[in-house]
Amino acid sequence: MTYGEVAKLRVILGPINQVQMNCLERLETMGIFDEAKKKATEFLDSDSGEQKSDGLLDKAADKAKGLLGEDKADQINKVRDAVDERIGKNNGGEENPAN
């Protein structure tokens, strides 16, 4: 349920007891997380989100190479690429089916 739907339920139900209030608060919290997840997914699936996530992954990979050494670069690059495939769009510009 979205935050708006929970707010409508509160109006419709009128005075409610503590158990009902707790249930509505849980629904409200779930709705807020659903909306945040939707917004994050939309951002990551956008071109600017893809560029930002690629930049962050590149920085993290470079930092890991600096800490662990260039001899681990192949493994670090594989991990970086695997993470990149799991979030947002893939390199072909199509939406990732894992999302």
Residue pairs with C-beta under 8 A, 6 or more apart in sequence:
1 9
1 27
1 28
1 30
1 31
2 31
2 34
2 35
3 28
3 31
3 32
3 35
5 31
6 24
6 27
6 28
6 31
7 28
9 24
9 27
10 16
10 24
13 20
13 24
16 24
41 99
42 49
43 49
44 50
44 53
44 87
44 88
44 89
45 88
45 89
45 95
45 99
46 88
47 89
49 88
50 88
50 89
53 84
53 87
53 88
54 84
57 80
57 83
57 84
58 80
60 80
61 76
61 77
61 79
61 80
64 72
64 76
65 72
65 73
65 76
68 76
84 90
84 91
85 96
85 98
86 96
86 98
87 96
87 99
88 96
88 99
89 95
89 96
90 96
